[in-house]
Amino acid sequence: MAEALPPLQPVLDEITEIARASDDRGKVADYIPELADVDLNQFGIAIARPGLPTVMAGDAQVPFSIQSVSKVFMLALALGKLGDRLWSRVGREPSGHSFDSMLLLELEKGYPRNPFINAGAIVTTDAVLQGSSPRETLGALLRFIRAAAGDEAIHINDRVARSEIATGHRNFALAHYLLSHGNLKNPPELSLGTYFHQCAVEMTCAQLANAGLFLVGAPGAPRLVSRARIRRINALMMTCGHYDGSGDYAFRVGLPGKSGVGGGILSIVPGVAAIAVWSPGLNHYGNSKLGTEAMERLTTRIGWSVFGPA
């Protein structure tokens, strides 16, 4: 596959130019006050491949809040701690509803559909937190992400975390509903405090692409989880990583991917590369509008869809 690739830098430069010329950039996640003022005109993209220099364009070195992209890394920690016992508390099916929906959680008696919607991610974080303090859990998360990215500079933005704690009423409702069904093992304020700080991890596209290499499964990539676990996490990213827009992302892009309301997307080309794209304006699903369009252009141009070339 690598021999047939066009030079990546000109492709990324072209994609960035198209994105920057767009008139419809989506809408920032203004319900989180610290994200409301992020410059809508920013766009960055980076591709990391094992043993090769990271290729990037646009604002790929500008830090942003990765938000729900962090759920990929916390899921890896939860599976490392609990293994398949995690699935007794959270499912593996697409939700077909928005990321913060209460509807299915009520119908299915506190058992979240998957670990990437908010209710499932709260359960996943709660599982890692059990027996530890929030500081210890967040320290383990940062160590994992830093080891994956090969970068000790990655940190949590405390202002964003405090902003989410102050306005995260719907997530508190989800947590208390989980608790009412016995599916939260720690006090809600501890699990949610950890969860909000997890979502406030700040990274650049270049850092995020490199952090995603542990899911590529190619020689030279970081070996932080087993090959079997890489397969499972990528499968969940494909089917559930973009909430009720997961089918649309699979149709248009054809790669496992995880989005965040900070405008970031991490996608994996199995055996080849990890790609991070960031544009803070969101579409109606709550996923990066220009980021999704850029990924569609990239996979169409290079033929990186797991379903074959366009």
N, C-alpha and C positions, 0 to 999 in steps of 0.2 A: 504493500500500500504506500509506504513512504516514498518509493522511487517515482511514483506517478504523481506526487503532489506538486502543485505549482508553488513557487516561492511564497511563503506565508506573509511576509511583511507587506508586499504590495496589496495582497488581498485584504489584510486588516486595515491598511491605510484607506483603501477604497470604501470599505464598510463604514469606517469612522466618518469619512467625508459625507456619505449618504445620510448617516444618522444625524450628523450636525446640521445638515440642510433641511431636516424634517420640520414641518410646521406643527404637526400634531405629536406632542411629546408625552402625552398622558398627564397624570395628576400625582403629586407627591402625597405620601401618607401623612396628611396634616392632622390626623387624630392623635399622633404622637408629637407633642409640641417641638421637641428637639429635631424632628425630621421635617417639620413644616417649612423651615426656611432654607432647606438645601437647594442649591442652584440647579434649576431644572435643565439647564443647558449643558450639563456635564455628561460625558460619555467616555467610557474606557473599555478596552478589551485586551485580554492576554491569553496566550496559549503556552502551556508548559508540557514538555515531553521529557521522559526520563533521559538524563545524560546529555541533554541539549540546552542551549540558551533559551530563556523565555522570550517569546516574541510578543510584542505589545504595541498598542497604538492608542492615541487619544489620552484620556485622563487615567491611564492605567496605574499611575503611581499616586493617585489621590485616595486617601483613606475614606471609607464609608462604613456605615453600620450594616453588618451582614444579616442581622435579624434572623429570619427563619432558616437561612442557609446553615446556621449553627446547629440545627437539629440533626444534620447528617453526622456531625462529629460527636454530639451527645448520644446519638443512637449507637455509634460504634463503641463508645464507652459502656453503654448499658448492656449491649450484647456481650462485651468482654466480661462484665461483672455477673450477669444473670444467665447468659446463653439463651436457649430456647424458652426458659421460664418467663422471659419478658412477654411472650405471646399469650400468656394467661391473663395479662392485664391490658393489652392493646392489640388490635387486629392488624391485618395486612391487606385490607381492601380499600379501593378508592371510595371517597365519601360522596362525591357528586354534589357537595354543598360547600359553602364558603368556609374559609379556614377557621373562623371563630363561631361557627354555627352551633347552637344549642340543640337543634332539632333531633339529630340522630342520637346524640348522647342521652337524651330523654327517652327516646323510643327503645334504645338498646341498653338501657339500665346501667349507665355509667361505664360502658365498655367502648372506648373510642375506636373508630374504624381503622386508623393507621397512626404511626408515630410522627407524621409530618403536619397533620392538622393541629391546632393549638391544644385541644384536649389531650390528644395522644402524646404530644410533646411534653405537656405538663406531667403526665404519667411517667414518661421516659426519664425526665429529669428527676422526678420524685424517686424513681427506682435507683438511680445512681446516687442520690443524696442519702438514701437510707443507710444509717450506720456511720455517716460522716457529717461534718459541718458544711454549711454553704461555702465557706472559705476553702475548705479542702476540696470540695467538688469542683468549684470554679478553677482552683489551682490545677487539678487533674485535667480539666478541659483545656486550659491554656497550654499546659505541657504537651498534650496530644496535638493540638493545632500547630504549635511551634515546631514540634518534631516533624510533623507532616510537611510543613512549609520550609523547614530548615531556616527558620527566622525567629530570633528571640525578641524582636521588637513588637510583636503582636500583643495587643492589650485590650482591656475592656474600657469603654467610654462611660465613666460613672454618671455624667450628666444625662446621657441617653437612658441609662438604667433608671435613674431617679424620675425622669420624665415618664417612663413607662409605668413605674410603680404608682405614680400620682394619677394616672389616667386609665389604668388597665382594669376598669371595673368589670368588663365582660369576662376577662380571664379569671378574675376573682370569682365570678359567678360559676364559671366552668369548674374551677378547683373545688368550690364548696359542693357542687353537684357530684363531682367525683368522690369527694369525702362522704357524702350521704349514702353512696353505694359501696363504701369500703374500698374504693380504688385509689385512695391517697393515703400514704403511710406516715407522712410527716405533717406537721401543722401547715395549713395553706400558706401562711405568711412566709414560712421558710422555703417551701417548694417554689412559690411564685417569686420570691426574692431572688432565688438562684436562677430561675427561668428567665426573669427579666434581665439579669446581669449577663446571662449566657447570650441572649439576643443582642446585647449591646457590644459584643465583640466587634472591634473595628479593624478592617483590613483593606488593602488595595487589591485591585484586580490581579496584579502580579503575584501578591502573596496568596490570594485565594486560589488561583490556578495551580500554584505550586503545592498548596495544602491539599488539593484534590488529587494529587498524583498517587496517594495511597490507595485510591480506588481504581486505578488504571490497570493494575495487574500485569505489568510488563517488566522485563529485566531492567534493573536500575531504579525502579520506583521504590519508595519507602515501604518496608514490610511491617506494617503496624497491625494488620488484621489478616486472617487466613484468606486463602483464595475462595473458599466456600462462602465466607462472610462478605467478601467483595461482591460476589455474584448476587447475594441476597439484598445488600444495600442498594446496588445499582438497579435491581428489579423494582424495589420500592420507590426509588427516585423516578423511574420511568412511569410507573402507574399512579403515583400519589404525590410527586414532588412539586406539582404546580396546582394543588388543590382541585377545584372544579374545572380548572383549565388544563389538567394533566393530559387529557385526550387530545386537546387542541395542540399542545406543545409536542406531543409524540407524533401527531399527524404532520405538523409543519417542520419540526426540527429532527425528530427521529433519534434522539439521544436521551439517556438518563439525565435528569436535571433537577436541581433544587433551587427554588426562588426564595426571595425575602422581600418584605415590603420596603426595605431600604433601597430597592432597585437592583440588587445583585442577583445574578444567576450563576450557579456552578453547574457545568455539564461535563460528562465523562464520555470520551471516545474509548471504549474498552480495548485494552491492549496497545493504545496509541498515545492519547493525550488527555489532559484536563484543560477546560476552557472556562474562564471567568469573564463575564461581561457585566457592566454596570451603567445604568441610566436611571435616575431616581423617579422619573414619571411612570406611573403604573397604569395598566389597562383595567378593564372592568372586573377581571378576575383577581386583581391585586398583585399581578406579576409585571415586571418591567416591560413596558410597551416597546421601546426601541431595542431593548436587550433581546426580546423574543424575535423581533424582525431581523436583527443582526445575526442571531444564531441561525435563523432560517436561511439567510443569504450565505452564511459561511458553510453550512453543511451541504447546501445545494451546489455551491461552487466547488467544493473540495470532494464531495461524495462521501462524507463521513457519517451519514445516517446508518444506524444499525440495520435498517431495512433495505439498504442498497442505494446506489446513486439515483439521482432524479432523472 
